[in-house]
Amino acid sequence: MDPKVPDDEVCGCPLVHNVIEVTDDFCHLPKGLCKLHYCWEKLRHAEVDLEHVRVLHELVEQEHKVCKATMNRTGLLTLMLHQAVQHDPLSTDRRFRVDS
């Protein structure tokens, strides 16, 4: 159960314009009389927590991609299967050069 709110405590809910535009103003009503912003602090904490989880999820995905790229880059099988491509057919292939 929530503790009793003091009579002189202000609501303090940030006011918005057109539903999404946050203004610099806040609700000046006493918290006990403001019925419009009931428990707004809990909702704000939930929004912040949700944003933290979203950012953490994105970071985990990025870490997974980096780890996968690193594993693919340094794999022995990849190095063994790598073949050079001769783009210019007129040049001599140095892999099979016969020393005279």
N, CA, C and O atoms as CSV, one atom per row, in Angstrom:
chain,resi,resn,atom,element,x,y,z
A,1,MET,N,N,0.843,-1.173,0.000
A,1,MET,CA,C,0.000,0.000,0.000
A,1,MET,C,C,0.892,1.241,0.000
A,1,MET,O,O,1.934,1.261,0.654
A,2,ASP,N,N,0.488,2.256,-0.721
A,2,ASP,CA,C,1.256,3.495,-0.817
A,2,ASP,C,C,1.164,4.277,0.487
A,2,ASP,O,O,0.123,4.291,1.143
A,3,PRO,N,N,2.282,4.939,0.859
A,3,PRO,CA,C,2.230,5.765,2.070
A,3,PRO,C,C,1.324,6.979,1.872
A,3,PRO,O,O,1.074,7.402,0.743
A,4,LYS,N,N,0.839,7.529,2.976
A,4,LYS,CA,C,-0.048,8.697,2.909
A,4,LYS,C,C,0.713,9.880,2.351
A,4,LYS,O,O,1.846,10.153,2.748
A,5,VAL,N,N,0.077,10.580,1.427
A,5,VAL,CA,C,0.684,11.728,0.767
A,5,VAL,C,C,0.492,12.950,1.652
A,5,VAL,O,O,-0.617,13.208,2.121
A,6,PRO,N,N,1.580,13.718,1.889
A,6,PRO,CA,C,1.414,14.948,2.671
A,6,PRO,C,C,0.504,15.938,1.949
A,6,PRO,O,O,0.418,15.935,0.721
A,7,ASP,N,N,-0.172,16.783,2.725
A,7,ASP,CA,C,-1.128,17.741,2.147
A,7,ASP,C,C,-0.453,18.791,1.277
A,7,ASP,O,O,-1.070,19.312,0.348
A,8,ASP,N,N,0.807,19.108,1.564
A,8,ASP,CA,C,1.472,20.178,0.820
A,8,ASP,C,C,2.256,19.683,-0.390
A,8,ASP,O,O,2.889,20.489,-1.073
A,9,GLU,N,N,2.233,18.385,-0.675
A,9,GLU,CA,C,2.987,17.845,-1.819
A,9,GLU,C,C,2.233,18.123,-3.117
A,9,GLU,O,O,1.031,17.877,-3.223
A,10,VAL,N,N,2.968,18.643,-4.103
A,10,VAL,CA,C,2.398,18.985,-5.414
A,10,VAL,C,C,2.433,17.759,-6.306
A,10,VAL,O,O,3.333,16.928,-6.181
A,11,CYS,N,N,1.471,17.634,-7.202
A,11,CYS,CA,C,1.397,16.507,-8.133
A,11,CYS,C,C,2.676,16.409,-8.959
A,11,CYS,O,O,3.333,15.368,-8.950
A,12,GLY,N,N,3.039,17.469,-9.670
A,12,GLY,CA,C,4.308,17.506,-10.408
A,12,GLY,C,C,4.335,16.742,-11.702
A,12,GLY,O,O,5.405,16.586,-12.290
A,13,CYS,N,N,3.218,16.263,-12.169
A,13,CYS,CA,C,3.193,15.516,-13.430
A,13,CYS,C,C,3.539,16.454,-14.590
A,13,CYS,O,O,2.941,17.524,-14.713
A,14,PRO,N,N,4.501,16.067,-15.447
A,14,PRO,CA,C,4.816,16.911,-16.600
A,14,PRO,C,C,3.601,17.005,-17.522
A,14,PRO,O,O,2.987,15.994,-17.861
A,15,LEU,N,N,3.265,18.219,-17.918
A,15,LEU,CA,C,2.109,18.422,-18.786
A,15,LEU,C,C,2.534,18.320,-20.244
A,15,LEU,O,O,3.646,18.697,-20.614
A,16,VAL,N,N,1.626,17.804,-21.060
A,16,VAL,CA,C,1.903,17.634,-22.492
A,16,VAL,C,C,0.887,18.424,-23.300
A,16,VAL,O,O,-0.197,18.760,-22.822
A,17,HIS,N,N,1.263,18.707,-24.524
A,17,HIS,CA,C,0.401,19.436,-25.446
A,17,HIS,C,C,0.175,18.523,-26.649
A,17,HIS,O,O,1.130,17.925,-27.145
A,18,ASN,N,N,-1.035,18.401,-27.119
A,18,ASN,CA,C,-1.380,17.521,-28.245
A,18,ASN,C,C,-0.941,16.078,-27.993
A,18,ASN,O,O,-0.460,15.411,-28.908
A,19,VAL,N,N,-1.097,15.607,-26.799
A,19,VAL,CA,C,-0.876,14.245,-26.344
A,19,VAL,C,C,0.602,13.841,-26.278
A,19,VAL,O,O,0.964,13.062,-25.396
A,20,ILE,N,N,1.469,14.333,-27.167
A,20,ILE,CA,C,2.846,13.839,-27.181
A,20,ILE,C,C,3.906,14.914,-26.976
A,20,ILE,O,O,5.047,14.577,-26.658
A,21,GLU,N,N,3.585,16.169,-27.141
A,21,GLU,CA,C,4.581,17.231,-27.024
A,21,GLU,C,C,4.741,17.621,-25.552
A,21,GLU,O,O,3.840,18.208,-24.953
A,22,VAL,N,N,5.897,17.288,-24.981
A,22,VAL,CA,C,6.161,17.603,-23.575
A,22,VAL,C,C,6.474,19.089,-23.459
A,22,VAL,O,O,7.266,19.630,-24.230
A,23,THR,N,N,5.839,19.744,-22.482
A,23,THR,CA,C,6.101,21.160,-22.232
A,23,THR,C,C,6.980,21.285,-20.990
A,23,THR,O,O,7.264,20.288,-20.326
A,24,ASP,N,N,7.406,22.496,-20.680
A,24,ASP,CA,C,8.217,22.733,-19.485
A,24,ASP,C,C,7.349,22.932,-18.241
A,24,ASP,O,O,7.876,23.151,-17.150
A,25,ASP,N,N,6.052,22.861,-18.392
A,25,ASP,CA,C,5.137,23.091,-17.280
A,25,ASP,C,C,4.777,21.769,-16.607
A,25,ASP,O,O,4.939,20.697,-17.191
A,26,PHE,N,N,4.290,21.860,-15.380
A,26,PHE,CA,C,3.860,20.677,-14.661
A,26,PHE,C,C,2.606,21.000,-13.867
A,26,PHE,O,O,2.257,22.166,-13.682
A,27,CYS,N,N,1.937,19.962,-13.402
A,27,CYS,CA,C,0.694,20.104,-12.652
A,27,CYS,C,C,0.984,20.689,-11.277
A,27,CYS,O,O,1.809,20.161,-10.531
A,28,HIS,N,N,0.301,21.788,-10.943
A,28,HIS,CA,C,0.530,22.484,-9.686
A,28,HIS,C,C,-0.489,22.129,-8.602
A,28,HIS,O,O,-0.415,22.670,-7.499
A,29,LEU,N,N,-1.419,21.250,-8.884
A,29,LEU,CA,C,-2.429,20.866,-7.893
A,29,LEU,C,C,-1.799,20.037,-6.773
A,29,LEU,O,O,-0.798,19.355,-6.992
A,30,PRO,N,N,-2.370,20.094,-5.604
A,30,PRO,CA,C,-1.895,19.202,-4.532
A,30,PRO,C,C,-2.128,17.748,-4.947
A,30,PRO,O,O,-3.140,17.424,-5.567
A,31,LYS,N,N,-1.195,16.894,-4.603
A,31,LYS,CA,C,-1.259,15.497,-5.040
A,31,LYS,C,C,-2.540,14.804,-4.584
A,31,LYS,O,O,-3.069,13.960,-5.306
A,32,GLY,N,N,-3.041,15.141,-3.411
A,32,GLY,CA,C,-4.268,14.521,-2.900
A,32,GLY,C,C,-5.510,14.933,-3.672
A,32,GLY,O,O,-6.489,14.188,-3.695
A,33,LEU,N,N,-5.495,16.109,-4.308
A,33,LEU,CA,C,-6.669,16.584,-5.042
A,33,LEU,C,C,-6.605,16.286,-6.537
A,33,LEU,O,O,-7.631,16.334,-7.215
A,34,CYS,N,N,-5.431,15.980,-7.058
A,34,CYS,CA,C,-5.281,15.757,-8.505
A,34,CYS,C,C,-5.722,14.337,-8.853
A,34,CYS,O,O,-5.017,13.371,-8.563
A,35,LYS,N,N,-6.865,14.223,-9.462
A,35,LYS,CA,C,-7.386,12.911,-9.873
A,35,LYS,C,C,-6.990,12.565,-11.307
A,35,LYS,O,O,-7.100,11.409,-11.716
A,36,LEU,N,N,-6.534,13.545,-12.066
A,36,LEU,CA,C,-6.169,13.335,-13.472
A,36,LEU,C,C,-4.842,12.591,-13.606
A,36,LEU,O,O,-4.662,11.822,-14.551
A,37,HIS,N,N,-3.912,12.808,-12.678
A,37,HIS,CA,C,-2.578,12.215,-12.788
A,37,HIS,C,C,-2.311,11.210,-11.665
A,37,HIS,O,O,-1.220,11.193,-11.096
A,38,TYR,N,N,-3.267,10.406,-11.358
A,38,TYR,CA,C,-3.151,9.440,-10.268
A,38,TYR,C,C,-2.036,8.433,-10.579
A,38,TYR,O,O,-2.067,7.783,-11.624
A,39,CYS,N,N,-1.060,8.301,-9.686
A,39,CYS,CA,C,0.065,7.351,-9.800
A,39,CYS,C,C,0.885,7.543,-11.076
A,39,CYS,O,O,1.348,6.567,-11.664
A,40,TRP,N,N,1.063,8.770,-11.501
A,40,TRP,CA,C,1.811,9.004,-12.735
A,40,TRP,C,C,3.288,8.639,-12.588
A,40,TRP,O,O,3.942,8.317,-13.580
A,41,GLU,N,N,3.824,8.686,-11.358
A,41,GLU,CA,C,5.231,8.336,-11.158
A,41,GLU,C,C,5.486,6.863,-11.485
A,41,GLU,O,O,6.506,6.522,-12.083
A,42,LYS,N,N,4.560,6.002,-11.092
A,42,LYS,CA,C,4.718,4.575,-11.378
A,42,LYS,C,C,4.713,4.319,-12.881
A,42,LYS,O,O,5.506,3.524,-13.386
A,43,LEU,N,N,3.816,4.996,-13.589
A,43,LEU,CA,C,3.770,4.826,-15.042
A,43,LEU,C,C,5.049,5.332,-15.704
A,43,LEU,O,O,5.546,4.723,-16.652
A,44,ARG,N,N,5.580,6.448,-15.204
A,44,ARG,CA,C,6.823,6.995,-15.760
A,44,ARG,C,C,7.992,6.057,-15.501
A,44,ARG,O,O,8.830,5.856,-16.380
A,45,HIS,N,N,8.060,5.480,-14.304
A,45,HIS,CA,C,9.108,4.505,-14.005
A,45,HIS,C,C,8.998,3.287,-14.921
A,45,HIS,O,O,10.011,2.755,-15.376
A,46,ALA,N,N,7.769,2.849,-15.190
A,46,ALA,CA,C,7.566,1.713,-16.088
A,46,ALA,C,C,8.034,2.047,-17.502
A,46,ALA,O,O,8.632,1.205,-18.171
A,47,GLU,N,N,7.765,3.273,-17.964
A,47,GLU,CA,C,8.235,3.690,-19.299
A,47,GLU,C,C,9.752,3.693,-19.374
A,47,GLU,O,O,10.329,3.242,-20.363
A,48,VAL,N,N,10.399,4.197,-18.332
A,48,VAL,CA,C,11.864,4.236,-18.304
A,48,VAL,C,C,12.431,2.815,-18.277
A,48,VAL,O,O,13.396,2.518,-18.981
A,49,ASP,N,N,11.833,1.940,-17.469
A,49,ASP,CA,C,12.289,0.553,-17.417
A,49,ASP,C,C,12.123,-0.130,-18.769
A,49,ASP,O,O,12.994,-0.886,-19.200
A,50,LEU,N,N,11.021,0.134,-19.425
A,50,LEU,CA,C,10.784,-0.457,-20.743
A,50,LEU,C,C,11.807,0.035,-21.760
A,50,LEU,O,O,12.267,-0.743,-22.595
A,51,GLU,N,N,12.166,1.305,-21.703
A,51,GLU,CA,C,13.186,1.847,-22.593
A,51,GLU,C,C,14.547,1.207,-22.317
A,51,GLU,O,O,15.297,0.919,-23.250
A,52,HIS,N,N,14.867,0.985,-21.040
A,52,HIS,CA,C,16.123,0.317,-20.691
A,52,HIS,C,C,16.161,-1.100,-21.256
A,52,HIS,O,O,17.190,-1.528,-21.779
A,53,VAL,N,N,15.066,-1.821,-21.157
A,53,VAL,CA,C,15.007,-3.186,-21.676
A,53,VAL,C,C,15.158,-3.175,-23.196
A,53,VAL,O,O,15.838,-4.034,-23.757
A,54,ARG,N,N,14.526,-2.207,-23.867
A,54,ARG,CA,C,14.635,-2.126,-25.326
A,54,ARG,C,C,16.076,-1.860,-25.751
A,54,ARG,O,O,16.574,-2.494,-26.682
A,55,VAL,N,N,16.750,-0.927,-25.076
A,55,VAL,CA,C,18.140,-0.610,-25.407
A,55,VAL,C,C,19.037,-1.807,-25.122
A,55,VAL,O,O,19.927,-2.119,-25.914
A,56,LEU,N,N,18.811,-2.477,-24.003
A,56,LEU,CA,C,19.600,-3.660,-23.664
A,56,LEU,C,C,19.423,-4.753,-24.708
A,56,LEU,O,O,20.389,-5.420,-25.080
A,57,HIS,N,N,18.199,-4.939,-25.179
A,57,HIS,CA,C,17.931,-5.942,-26.211
A,57,HIS,C,C,18.682,-5.600,-27.501
A,57,HIS,O,O,19.248,-6.490,-28.136
A,58,GLU,N,N,18.693,-4.328,-27.893
A,58,GLU,CA,C,19.421,-3.910,-29.089
A,58,GLU,C,C,20.920,-4.153,-28.925
A,58,GLU,O,O,21.586,-4.589,-29.864
A,59,LEU,N,N,21.453,-3.872,-27.729
A,59,LEU,CA,C,22.880,-4.089,-27.495
A,59,LEU,C,C,23.247,-5.573,-27.539
A,59,LEU,O,O,24.309,-5.939,-28.043
A,60,VAL,N,N,22.372,-6.416,-27.015
A,60,VAL,CA,C,22.622,-7.854,-27.058
A,60,VAL,C,C,22.611,-8.342,-28.502
A,60,VAL,O,O,23.437,-9.176,-28.875
A,61,GLU,N,N,21.692,-7.838,-29.320
A,61,GLU,CA,C,21.656,-8.213,-30.734
A,61,GLU,C,C,22.927,-7.764,-31.455
A,61,GLU,O,O,23.486,-8.516,-32.252
A,62,GLN,N,N,23.383,-6.545,-31.178
A,62,GLN,CA,C,24.615,-6.059,-31.793
A,62,GLN,C,C,25.811,-6.889,-31.356
A,62,GLN,O,O,26.679,-7.203,-32.171
A,63,GLU,N,N,25.867,-7.248,-30.075
A,63,GLU,CA,C,26.966,-8.075,-29.580
A,63,GLU,C,C,26.960,-9.435,-30.267
A,63,GLU,O,O,28.017,-9.960,-30.614
A,64,HIS,N,N,25.781,-10.002,-30.464
A,64,HIS,CA,C,25.661,-11.291,-31.150
A,64,HIS,C,C,26.179,-11.185,-32.584
A,64,HIS,O,O,26.893,-12.072,-33.052
A,65,LYS,N,N,25.825,-10.111,-33.279
A,65,LYS,CA,C,26.292,-9.923,-34.655
A,65,LYS,C,C,27.806,-9.774,-34.709
A,65,LYS,O,O,28.453,-10.341,-35.589
A,66,VAL,N,N,28.379,-9.014,-33.772
A,66,VAL,CA,C,29.829,-8.816,-33.743
A,66,VAL,C,C,30.541,-10.126,-33.447
A,66,VAL,O,O,31.546,-10.444,-34.083
A,67,CYS,N,N,30.031,-10.883,-32.494
A,67,CYS,CA,C,30.649,-12.171,-32.159
A,67,CYS,C,C,30.579,-13.139,-33.339
A,67,CYS,O,O,31.536,-13.862,-33.616
A,68,LYS,N,N,29.456,-13.147,-34.018
A,68,LYS,CA,C,29.296,-14.028,-35.173
A,68,LYS,C,C,30.248,-13.620,-36.291
A,68,LYS,O,O,30.860,-14.479,-36.927
A,69,ALA,N,N,30.378,-12.318,-36.536
A,69,ALA,CA,C,31.301,-11.841,-37.569
A,69,ALA,C,C,32.742,-12.165,-37.204
A,69,ALA,O,O,33.537,-12.526,-38.072
A,70,THR,N,N,33.083,-12.040,-35.928
A,70,THR,CA,C,34.432,-12.353,-35.483
A,70,THR,C,C,34.724,-13.838,-35.638
A,70,THR,O,O,35.813,-14.214,-36.070
A,71,MET,N,N,33.784,-14.665,-35.298
A,71,MET,CA,C,33.976,-16.110,-35.440
A,71,MET,C,C,34.132,-16.503,-36.904
A,71,MET,O,O,34.942,-17.369,-37.233
A,72,ASN,N,N,33.364,-15.873,-37.778
A,72,ASN,CA,C,33.460,-16.186,-39.202
A,72,ASN,C,C,34.774,-15.685,-39.790
A,72,ASN,O,O,35.330,-16.303,-40.697
A,73,ARG,N,N,35.263,-14.571,-39.275
A,73,ARG,CA,C,36.477,-13.976,-39.832
A,73,ARG,C,C,37.708,-14.797,-39.492
A,73,ARG,O,O,38.609,-14.914,-40.323
A,74,THR,N,N,37.773,-15.358,-38.321
A,74,THR,CA,C,38.987,-16.030,-37.882
A,74,THR,C,C,38.884,-17.547,-37.938
A,74,THR,O,O,39.733,-18.239,-37.375
A,75,GLY,N,N,37.877,-18.073,-38.595
A,75,GLY,CA,C,37.723,-19.512,-38.649
A,75,GLY,C,C,38.761,-20.174,-39.541
A,75,GLY,O,O,39.050,-19.671,-40.627
A,76,LEU,N,N,39.335,-21.306,-39.097
A,76,LEU,CA,C,40.339,-22.018,-39.865
A,76,LEU,C,C,39.758,-22.578,-41.152
A,76,LEU,O,O,40.424,-22.567,-42.188
A,77,LEU,N,N,38.538,-23.064,-41.100
A,77,LEU,CA,C,37.908,-23.609,-42.295
A,77,LEU,C,C,37.767,-22.543,-43.372
A,77,LEU,O,O,37.960,-22.832,-44.553
A,78,THR,N,N,37.438,-21.327,-42.988
A,78,THR,CA,C,37.320,-20.227,-43.945
A,78,THR,C,C,38.668,-19.944,-44.595
A,78,THR,O,O,38.740,-19.710,-45.801
A,79,LEU,N,N,39.731,-19.963,-43.806
A,79,LEU,CA,C,41.062,-19.728,-44.366
A,79,LEU,C,C,41.492,-20.849,-45.310
A,79,LEU,O,O,42.124,-20.597,-46.336
A,80,MET,N,N,41.146,-22.080,-44.961
A,80,MET,CA,C,41.545,-23.220,-45.797
A,80,MET,C,C,40.773,-23.254,-47.113
A,80,MET,O,O,41.307,-23.690,-48.133
A,81,LEU,N,N,39.539,-22.804,-47.098
A,81,LEU,CA,C,38.710,-22.852,-48.303
A,81,LEU,C,C,38.839,-21.605,-49.161
A,81,LEU,O,O,38.256,-21.541,-50.243
A,82,HIS,N,N,39.583,-20.623,-48.703
A,82,HIS,CA,C,39.738,-19.380,-49.453
A,82,HIS,C,C,40.526,-19.641,-50.730
A,82,HIS,O,O,41.576,-20.283,-50.696
A,83,GLN,N,N,40.025,-19.151,-51.841
A,83,GLN,CA,C,40.706,-19.295,-53.124
A,83,GLN,C,C,40.841,-17.927,-53.755
A,83,GLN,O,O,39.919,-17.112,-53.716
A,84,ALA,N,N,41.991,-17.689,-54.331
A,84,ALA,CA,C,42.214,-16.423,-55.031
A,84,ALA,C,C,41.581,-16.518,-56.414
A,84,ALA,O,O,41.624,-17.567,-57.057
A,85,VAL,N,N,41.002,-15.430,-56.857
A,85,VAL,CA,C,40.360,-15.394,-58.165
A,85,VAL,C,C,41.237,-14.561,-59.093
A,85,VAL,O,O,41.637,-13.445,-58.760
A,86,GLN,N,N,41.524,-15.122,-60.256
A,86,GLN,CA,C,42.332,-14.404,-61.244
A,86,GLN,C,C,41.380,-13.592,-62.112
A,86,GLN,O,O,40.677,-14.143,-62.959
A,87,HIS,N,N,41.360,-12.282,-61.897
A,87,HIS,CA,C,40.426,-11.431,-62.611
A,87,HIS,C,C,40.902,-11.085,-64.012
A,87,HIS,O,O,40.080,-10.837,-64.894
A,88,ASP,N,N,42.202,-11.062,-64.235
A,88,ASP,CA,C,42.751,-10.705,-65.547
A,88,ASP,C,C,43.304,-11.971,-66.193
A,88,ASP,O,O,44.343,-12.473,-65.765
A,89,PRO,N,N,42.633,-12.495,-67.212
A,89,PRO,CA,C,43.092,-13.765,-67.810
A,89,PRO,C,C,44.411,-13.630,-68.569
A,89,PRO,O,O,45.060,-14.642,-68.832
A,90,LEU,N,N,44.825,-12.434,-68.923
A,90,LEU,CA,C,46.063,-12.249,-69.673
A,90,LEU,C,C,47.294,-12.249,-68.771
A,90,LEU,O,O,48.411,-12.460,-69.243
A,91,SER,N,N,47.095,-12.016,-67.490
A,91,SER,CA,C,48.250,-12.006,-66.583
A,91,SER,C,C,48.640,-13.435,-66.242
A,91,SER,O,O,47.824,-14.352,-66.325
A,92,THR,N,N,49.883,-13.608,-65.862
A,92,THR,CA,C,50.356,-14.952,-65.530
A,92,THR,C,C,49.923,-15.300,-64.116
A,92,THR,O,O,49.865,-14.439,-63.238
A,93,ASP,N,N,49.627,-16.546,-63.915
A,93,ASP,CA,C,49.219,-17.024,-62.612
A,93,ASP,C,C,50.475,-17.340,-61.818
A,93,ASP,O,O,51.216,-18.254,-62.180
A,94,ARG,N,N,50.721,-16.627,-60.778
A,94,ARG,CA,C,51.945,-16.771,-60.008
A,94,ARG,C,C,51.954,-18.006,-59.128
A,94,ARG,O,O,53.010,-18.386,-58.623
A,95,ARG,N,N,50.826,-18.635,-58.931
A,95,ARG,CA,C,50.798,-19.830,-58.110
A,95,ARG,C,C,51.503,-20.997,-58.793
A,95,ARG,O,O,52.097,-21.845,-58.126
A,96,PHE,N,N,51.439,-21.039,-60.100
A,96,PHE,CA,C,52.000,-22.178,-60.832
A,96,PHE,C,C,53.205,-21.770,-61.683
A,96,PHE,O,O,53.466,-22.364,-62.729
A,97,ARG,N,N,53.935,-20.751,-61.224
A,97,ARG,CA,C,55.087,-20.278,-61.984
A,97,ARG,C,C,56.210,-21.306,-61.923
A,97,ARG,O,O,56.531,-21.833,-60.858
A,98,VAL,N,N,56.795,-21.579,-63.070
A,98,VAL,CA,C,57.908,-22.541,-63.154
A,98,VAL,C,C,59.189,-21.725,-63.157
A,98,VAL,O,O,59.395,-20.864,-64.013
A,99,ASP,N,N,60.056,-22.014,-62.173
A,99,ASP,CA,C,61.327,-21.319,-62.110
A,99,ASP,C,C,62.281,-21.948,-63.119
A,99,ASP,O,O,62.390,-23.172,-63.191
A,100,SER,N,N,62.969,-21.121,-63.894
A,100,SER,CA,C,63.897,-21.681,-64.886
A,100,SER,C,C,65.318,-21.407,-64.518
A,100,SER,O,O,66.230,-21.807,-65.241
